[in-house]
Amino acid sequence: MMVCYSSTDYIGHAFGTNAKELQDTYVRLDLELARLFETLDREVGKGQYTVFLTADHGVAPVPNYLTDNKIPAGYIHEKELVEALKKGVQDQYGVANLIRNVSNNEVYLDHKKIAAAKLDSGRVSHFIASFIQSQEGIAAAYPTATLMKMNEDNPLIQRLQRGYHPKRSGDINYVLLPGYMNYRKYGTTHGSAFVYDTHVPLLLFGKGVKKGETFKRTNITDIAPTISALLEISNPTGTIGNPIGEVLERR
Ligand SMILES: [Zn+2]
C-alpha cells in the first residue's frame, strides 16, 4: 500500500522551508502517521508489517531569506531570458524563430527551420549554450549532445544525464546557480539537482528491519530492492538500486 501526503508540498511552496506554517504541518503529519500506524497495529498486528517513509524531492530555501542572510541566491526571469535569447539568435543568424520552445531549463530548436536556413544545429546549439551561460544566475549550459558524452564523476552532471529522454529532451540544457529559481518572489520551489532538492528522508521500520542508522549514501532507488530482499522475491524489472544491508535483520 502506498500513501502520499502532499500537504507538506503545497504548504512548503506557499510559505517556505523555515516557516511556522510548515512546522505546524509536520506536527499534524506526525499525528496523521500515528493514526495510520495505530490502525495497522489493530488490523494487521503490532510488528507484523513493514513501513518505509521517503519523499520524491527536497526543496530550496527561500531565496529572499538567503539574501537577507548574505548567502548568494536570487530569481531568474525566464521570460526575459527567453526574449534576450531569441533576439541573440536572430542577430547571429539573421533568421527568426529558430527556437521552438524553452521549458524546464531546456531549449527546443526548430530543426526544420534550421535545415531550411542551411544552418548546422550543432553549431546553433553551441551558440545558444554559451549565450545562456553568460546570463545572470546561470551556472552552466550544455548542448544535450555534449552533455550526454560527458564522462565524469560529478553527481550534478550524472543527474542531468539521467533526466535525458531521446524523444522528449531539448537540444540545450541549462542549470541555475544554487539558491536561484524561476519563481514568484515568495515561498519556494524545487527541481534542481543540488543537494537541497535531492536529499530526502529514508526511514524503514517494522517486520524484518534492524534498528540502527547509517551515514552511507543511500538512494530512494534502494528501497524496492531492500523490500524485495525482505520479502525474498526478485527485484522489479526496472531496479537500479541495491538492498540497504544495514536495514536487514540477520536470519
Ligand atoms: Zn512541489
Boltz pocket constraint, residues with backbone or C-beta under 6 A from the ligand:
constraints:
  - pocket:
      binder: B
      contacts: [[A, 9], [A, 10], [A, 13], [A, 190]]
      max_distance: 6.0
